[in-house]
Amino acid sequence: MPYMTNGKRDYKKQYEKYDGKDEVKKDRAKRNGARRQLEREGKVSKGDGKDVDHKKPLSKGGSNSRSNLRVKSSSANKSFARTKSGKMK
């Protein structure tokens, strides 16, 4: 959840508390590298509304190997699986 101050997002505090950590920076670099890899292959391009998805997430021990990457629409990649009642699985 973003850090809020007076109803406005405090990006500096968010960076200091979370985004600036070495582990977070390394994961972000891995995600950027995965996108560049698929851009070179012509699978995605800047502004196309597509995301590069890791089949096994980096947070769960996944890698940036080509076999672990796939292209998904932005909305499909950022949504969560839900039960019939609408709760997250």
HELIX and SHEET records of a PDB file:
HELIX    1   1 TYR A   11  GLN A   14  1                                   4    
HELIX    2   2 TYR A   15  ASP A   19  3                                   5    
HELIX    3   3 ASP A   22  ARG A   40  1                                  19    
HELIX    4   4 LEU A   58  LYS A   60  5                                   3    
HELIX    5   5 ARG A   66  ASN A   68  5                                   3    
HELIX    6   6 SER A   74  LYS A   78  1                                   5    
SHEET    1   A 2 MET A   4  THR A   5  0                                        
SHEET    2   A 2 LYS A   8  ARG A   9 -1                                        
SHEET    1   B 2 LYS A  50  HIS A  54  0                                        
SHEET    2   B 2 LEU A  69  SER A  73 -1                                        
END                                                                             
